[in-house]
Amino acid sequence: MLLKKIFSIKNEYNNSKKYKVITIAGIKIKIRTDKAKEKALAKAKAKRYDPKLSTKEKKLILEEQFERYVGYKPSIDKPKTFNEKIQWLKLYNEDPLLTKCADKYLVREYVKEKIGEQYLIPMLGVWDKAEDIDFDKLPDKFVLKVNWGSGQNIIVKDKSKLDIQDTVQKLNKWMEPHSNHYFYSFEWCYKNIQPKIIAEEFIQQLNNDLYDYKFFSYNGKIKNLFVVSDRFDKKYFDFYDTGWNKLPFERVYHNSPAGIPKPHNLNKMIALAETLSKNFPFARVDFYELENQIYFGEITFYPGNGMEAFQPVEWDYKLGDMLTLPERANKGNKNGIKL
């Protein structure tokens, strides 16, 4: 412990430049690391929006992001941890079904076909551009979403307080080509989605919260999940196994103070999630439960972008052990590509 107080080594970043920072008795010494790699990284970033960016260049960008956010240097081609395996899937699994299921509009067809439309939140409209939305025809409460990303949602609880001009500008910005989530860290499932805006009914539990049950499917089998609660305020994540035993780790967000009550339809949601995810090496399938009704949320293939640190880190390895990756890369070739 005394040694840690007087001596430490860690990485720091400044304008994408990586430094090894050695601290000795409060004195910091910064050392630039691998200038050649920095140059290659800068060149790759300058070409970020090139659809023909090479896998090697993508990997450089992902490695820099990963180390910055997760805290260790990833092994993408020989992955062991959960986060590393998500990066592998981004680069090497280009299944066209991913595109359909990541599209918040087209996935409704998939859900209807696989488990039935009774699990879909009623849709109020779909548009190709924000100027086409007739806000007068929308109810007092609703949710607007862009179909090709994450976090691109506008939750309207009182339409009379909505700044329509600001909303239209925000939606249009989210619809711009470079707003496609693919270009930030190469989440392939979003790359070929045709952007649209959809409106859905607003749903909420009686306690004014909305528990979001997010099931992790490894090779078609649900093995654990987490629940998002208090999402409009502090936001908590609580992880559980399928027997509703709480798992002792955190991932970005803290656990809730009291934990989450077991949902009435847990086993039903697990069965539905396995039906929707059986065609994928990994998928996260989200549901809501309102009284006795189950509603589908979304299917996500790279939760947290595969760049959310586990505390403690051993759980990154434990979840990684649950996922068996394909032996071959899928680059649109029927037989795959042997790595």
C-alpha positions as CSV (number, residue, x, y, z in Angstrom):
1,M,0.0,0.0,0.0
2,L,2.8,2.4,0.8
3,L,4.5,1.7,-2.5
4,K,1.2,2.6,-4.3
5,K,1.1,5.9,-2.5
6,I,4.5,7.0,-3.7
7,F,4.8,5.3,-7.0
8,S,2.3,4.6,-9.8
9,I,2.1,4.1,-13.6
10,K,-1.0,4.8,-15.7
11,N,-2.0,5.9,-19.2
12,E,-3.3,9.3,-20.0
13,Y,-4.6,10.8,-23.3
14,N,-4.4,14.3,-24.7
15,N,-5.8,15.1,-28.1
16,S,-5.6,11.4,-29.0
17,K,-1.9,11.3,-28.0
18,K,-1.1,8.5,-25.5
19,Y,1.3,9.1,-22.6
20,K,2.7,6.8,-19.9
21,V,2.5,8.8,-16.7
22,I,4.9,7.8,-14.0
23,T,4.2,9.4,-10.5
24,I,7.0,9.2,-7.9
25,A,6.3,10.8,-4.6
26,G,3.8,13.3,-6.2
27,I,6.1,14.2,-9.1
28,K,4.6,13.3,-12.5
29,I,6.7,12.3,-15.5
30,K,5.0,12.1,-18.9
31,I,6.4,9.9,-21.6
32,R,5.0,9.8,-25.2
33,T,4.3,6.2,-26.4
34,D,4.6,4.7,-29.9
35,K,4.6,7.8,-32.1
36,A,4.4,5.7,-35.3
37,K,1.1,4.1,-34.0
38,E,-0.2,7.5,-33.2
39,K,0.5,8.7,-36.7
40,A,-1.3,5.7,-38.2
41,L,-4.2,6.2,-35.8
42,A,-4.5,9.9,-36.8
43,K,-4.5,8.9,-40.5
44,A,-7.3,6.3,-39.8
45,K,-9.4,8.8,-37.9
46,A,-9.1,11.2,-40.8
47,K,-10.7,8.5,-43.0
48,R,-13.4,7.5,-40.4
49,Y,-16.3,8.2,-42.8
50,D,-14.8,6.3,-45.7
51,P,-17.0,3.2,-46.1
52,K,-14.0,1.3,-47.4
53,L,-11.9,1.9,-44.3
54,S,-9.8,-1.2,-43.8
55,T,-10.2,-3.6,-40.9
56,K,-6.7,-2.8,-39.7
57,E,-7.6,0.9,-39.6
58,K,-10.8,0.2,-37.8
59,K,-8.9,-1.9,-35.3
60,L,-6.5,1.0,-34.5
61,I,-9.4,3.3,-33.7
62,L,-11.2,0.6,-31.6
63,E,-8.1,-0.2,-29.6
64,E,-7.5,3.4,-28.7
65,Q,-11.2,3.9,-27.7
66,F,-11.2,0.6,-25.8
67,E,-8.1,1.3,-23.7
68,R,-9.4,4.8,-22.9
69,Y,-12.8,3.6,-21.7
70,V,-12.3,0.1,-20.4
71,G,-8.8,0.5,-19.0
72,Y,-6.8,-2.2,-20.6
73,K,-5.3,-2.9,-24.0
74,P,-7.7,-5.3,-25.9
75,S,-6.9,-8.4,-27.8
76,I,-9.5,-8.2,-30.5
77,D,-8.3,-11.1,-32.7
78,K,-7.8,-13.4,-29.8
79,P,-10.5,-12.2,-27.4
80,K,-11.2,-13.6,-24.0
81,T,-13.3,-10.9,-22.2
82,F,-16.9,-10.0,-23.0
83,N,-15.9,-6.5,-24.1
84,E,-13.2,-7.9,-26.4
85,K,-15.6,-10.4,-28.0
86,I,-18.0,-7.6,-28.7
87,Q,-15.3,-5.8,-30.7
88,W,-14.6,-9.0,-32.6
89,L,-18.3,-9.2,-33.6
90,K,-18.3,-5.6,-34.8
91,L,-15.4,-6.3,-37.2
92,Y,-16.0,-9.9,-38.3
93,N,-19.8,-10.6,-38.2
94,E,-21.7,-9.0,-41.1
95,D,-24.9,-11.0,-41.0
96,P,-27.6,-9.0,-42.9
97,L,-30.2,-10.1,-40.3
98,L,-28.3,-7.9,-37.8
99,T,-29.3,-4.9,-39.9
100,K,-33.0,-5.7,-39.9
101,C,-33.0,-6.4,-36.2
102,A,-31.1,-3.3,-35.2
103,D,-33.5,-1.2,-37.2
104,K,-36.1,0.0,-34.7
105,Y,-38.7,0.1,-37.5
106,L,-38.0,-3.1,-39.4
107,V,-37.4,-5.1,-36.2
108,R,-41.2,-4.9,-35.7
109,E,-41.7,-7.2,-38.6
110,Y,-39.2,-9.7,-37.1
111,V,-40.9,-9.6,-33.7
112,K,-44.3,-10.0,-35.2
113,E,-43.1,-13.0,-37.2
114,K,-41.2,-14.7,-34.3
115,I,-43.3,-14.1,-31.2
116,G,-46.4,-12.1,-32.3
117,E,-47.4,-8.4,-32.6
118,Q,-49.1,-8.4,-29.2
119,Y,-45.6,-7.7,-27.7
120,L,-45.1,-4.6,-29.8
121,I,-45.6,-1.1,-28.3
122,P,-48.3,0.5,-30.6
123,M,-46.7,2.7,-33.2
124,L,-48.2,6.1,-34.0
125,G,-46.4,7.0,-37.2
126,V,-43.3,6.7,-39.3
127,W,-41.6,9.5,-41.4
128,D,-38.5,10.0,-43.6
129,K,-37.9,13.5,-42.4
130,A,-38.9,15.5,-39.3
131,E,-40.8,18.2,-41.3
132,D,-43.4,15.6,-42.2
133,I,-44.5,15.0,-38.6
134,D,-47.9,16.4,-37.9
135,F,-47.6,17.1,-34.2
136,D,-51.2,18.1,-33.9
137,K,-52.2,14.5,-34.6
138,L,-50.0,13.0,-31.9
139,P,-51.4,12.4,-28.4
140,D,-50.3,14.4,-25.3
141,K,-47.7,11.7,-24.5
142,F,-45.5,9.8,-26.9
143,V,-42.0,8.8,-27.8
144,L,-40.0,9.8,-30.9
145,K,-37.1,7.6,-32.1
146,V,-34.6,7.5,-34.9
147,N,-34.4,4.0,-36.0
148,W,-30.6,3.6,-36.6
149,G,-28.9,4.2,-33.3
150,S,-28.8,4.3,-29.6
151,G,-30.0,7.0,-27.3
152,Q,-31.7,8.9,-30.1
153,N,-35.0,9.2,-28.3
154,I,-37.3,12.1,-27.3
155,I,-39.7,11.2,-24.5
156,V,-42.7,13.6,-24.5
157,K,-44.8,13.5,-21.3
158,D,-46.6,16.8,-22.1
159,K,-46.9,17.9,-25.7
160,S,-48.0,21.4,-24.7
161,K,-44.4,21.9,-23.3
162,L,-42.6,20.5,-26.3
163,D,-40.4,22.9,-28.3
164,I,-41.4,21.6,-31.8
165,Q,-38.7,23.6,-33.6
166,D,-36.0,22.3,-31.4
167,T,-37.3,18.8,-31.7
168,V,-37.3,19.0,-35.5
169,Q,-33.8,20.3,-35.5
170,K,-32.6,17.5,-33.2
171,L,-34.3,14.8,-35.3
172,N,-32.8,16.1,-38.5
173,K,-29.3,16.2,-37.0
174,W,-29.8,12.5,-35.9
175,M,-30.8,11.7,-39.5
176,E,-27.7,13.1,-41.1
177,P,-25.5,10.4,-42.7
178,H,-22.5,10.9,-40.4
179,S,-24.8,10.5,-37.4
180,N,-25.1,6.8,-38.2
181,H,-23.6,5.1,-35.1
182,Y,-21.5,2.9,-37.3
183,F,-19.0,5.7,-37.9
184,Y,-18.2,6.3,-34.3
185,S,-16.9,2.8,-33.4
186,F,-18.0,0.6,-36.3
187,E,-21.1,-1.1,-34.9
188,W,-21.7,-2.9,-38.2
189,C,-25.4,-3.6,-37.6
190,Y,-26.2,0.1,-38.1
191,K,-24.2,0.7,-41.2
192,N,-26.8,-0.1,-43.9
193,I,-30.0,1.0,-42.1
194,Q,-32.1,3.5,-44.0
195,P,-32.9,6.3,-41.5
196,K,-36.5,6.9,-40.4
197,I,-38.3,8.6,-37.5
198,I,-40.9,6.6,-35.6
199,A,-43.4,7.5,-32.9
200,E,-44.6,5.1,-30.3
201,E,-47.1,5.2,-27.5
202,F,-45.7,6.4,-24.2
203,I,-45.7,3.6,-21.6
204,Q,-45.0,3.9,-17.8
205,Q,-45.4,1.8,-14.7
206,L,-47.7,2.8,-11.9
207,N,-44.7,4.0,-9.8
208,N,-43.8,6.4,-12.6
209,D,-40.7,4.4,-13.4
210,L,-40.1,2.0,-16.2
211,Y,-38.1,-1.1,-15.4
212,D,-36.2,-2.1,-18.6
213,Y,-35.3,-5.8,-18.5
214,K,-32.2,-6.5,-20.7
215,F,-31.5,-10.1,-21.4
216,F,-28.1,-11.3,-22.5
217,S,-28.2,-14.2,-25.0
218,Y,-25.0,-16.2,-25.5
219,N,-25.3,-18.5,-28.6
220,G,-29.1,-18.5,-28.2
221,K,-29.2,-19.1,-24.5
222,I,-30.2,-16.5,-21.9
223,K,-27.7,-16.6,-19.0
224,N,-28.1,-13.3,-17.3
225,L,-29.7,-9.9,-17.5
226,F,-29.7,-6.5,-16.1
227,V,-32.5,-4.1,-15.1
228,V,-32.4,-0.3,-15.7
229,S,-34.3,1.6,-13.1
230,D,-34.8,5.3,-12.1
231,R,-33.9,6.0,-15.7
232,F,-35.2,9.6,-15.7
233,D,-33.1,10.6,-12.7
234,K,-30.1,8.7,-11.2
235,K,-30.3,5.6,-13.4
236,Y,-29.3,2.3,-11.9
237,F,-28.1,-1.0,-13.4
238,D,-28.7,-4.3,-11.5
239,F,-27.4,-7.6,-12.9
240,Y,-29.1,-10.9,-12.2
241,D,-28.8,-14.5,-13.3
242,T,-31.9,-16.3,-14.6
243,G,-32.8,-17.5,-11.1
244,W,-33.0,-13.8,-10.0
245,N,-29.9,-14.0,-7.9
246,K,-28.1,-10.7,-7.9
247,L,-24.7,-10.7,-9.5
248,P,-21.9,-8.9,-7.6
249,F,-20.6,-6.4,-10.1
250,E,-21.3,-3.0,-11.7
251,R,-20.9,-1.8,-15.3
252,V,-20.7,2.0,-15.5
253,Y,-23.8,2.7,-13.5
254,H,-24.2,1.8,-9.8
255,N,-26.6,-0.8,-8.4
256,S,-29.9,0.5,-7.0
257,P,-30.0,0.9,-3.2
258,A,-32.7,-1.7,-2.6
259,G,-32.5,-4.0,-5.7
260,I,-35.3,-4.8,-8.1
261,P,-38.3,-7.0,-7.4
262,K,-38.5,-10.2,-9.6
263,P,-40.8,-9.6,-12.5
264,H,-44.0,-11.7,-12.7
265,N,-43.2,-12.8,-16.2
266,L,-39.5,-13.5,-15.9
267,N,-39.6,-17.0,-17.4
268,K,-41.9,-15.9,-20.2
269,M,-39.5,-13.0,-21.1
270,I,-36.6,-15.4,-21.0
271,A,-38.3,-17.8,-23.4
272,L,-39.3,-14.9,-25.8
273,A,-35.7,-13.5,-25.7
274,E,-34.3,-16.9,-26.6
275,T,-36.7,-17.1,-29.5
276,L,-35.7,-13.7,-30.8
277,S,-32.0,-14.2,-30.3
278,K,-31.4,-17.8,-31.4
279,N,-29.9,-16.8,-34.8
280,F,-27.1,-14.7,-33.3
281,P,-23.8,-15.5,-31.5
282,F,-24.7,-12.7,-29.0
283,A,-27.7,-10.4,-28.6
284,R,-29.3,-8.4,-25.9
285,V,-33.1,-8.5,-26.0
286,D,-35.0,-5.9,-24.0
287,F,-38.5,-6.1,-22.6
288,Y,-40.8,-4.0,-20.4
289,E,-43.5,-5.4,-18.0
290,L,-46.6,-3.3,-17.3
291,E,-48.8,-5.2,-14.9
292,N,-49.2,-8.5,-16.7
293,Q,-48.4,-7.2,-20.2
294,I,-44.9,-7.8,-21.8
295,Y,-43.7,-5.2,-24.3
296,F,-40.7,-5.6,-26.6
297,G,-38.1,-2.8,-26.4
298,E,-35.2,-3.5,-28.8
299,I,-32.5,-5.9,-29.9
300,T,-28.9,-4.7,-29.3
301,F,-25.8,-6.5,-30.5
302,Y,-23.0,-4.4,-28.9
303,P,-24.3,-3.4,-25.5
304,G,-22.4,-0.3,-24.2
305,N,-20.5,-0.4,-27.4
306,G,-18.5,-3.2,-25.8
307,M,-16.6,-0.4,-24.0
308,E,-18.1,-0.3,-20.5
309,A,-15.7,-1.4,-17.8
310,F,-16.7,-4.0,-15.3
311,Q,-16.1,-3.5,-11.6
312,P,-14.5,-5.9,-10.6
313,V,-12.9,-6.7,-13.9
314,E,-13.0,-10.5,-13.4
315,W,-16.7,-10.3,-14.5
316,D,-15.5,-9.1,-17.9
317,Y,-13.8,-12.5,-18.2
318,K,-16.7,-14.5,-16.7
319,L,-19.2,-13.1,-19.1
320,G,-16.7,-13.6,-21.9
321,D,-16.4,-17.3,-21.1
322,M,-20.2,-17.6,-21.7
323,L,-19.9,-16.5,-25.3
324,T,-18.5,-18.8,-28.0
325,L,-17.6,-16.9,-31.1
326,P,-17.9,-18.3,-34.7
327,E,-14.9,-20.0,-36.0
328,R,-15.0,-18.0,-39.2
329,A,-15.6,-14.3,-39.9
330,N,-18.8,-13.6,-41.8
331,K,-18.1,-10.9,-44.4
332,G,-21.1,-11.6,-46.5
333,N,-19.5,-14.8,-47.8
334,K,-21.8,-17.9,-47.4
335,N,-19.0,-20.0,-46.0
336,G,-17.3,-17.3,-44.0
337,I,-13.6,-16.4,-43.9
338,K,-11.2,-18.5,-41.8
339,L,-9.2,-16.2,-39.5
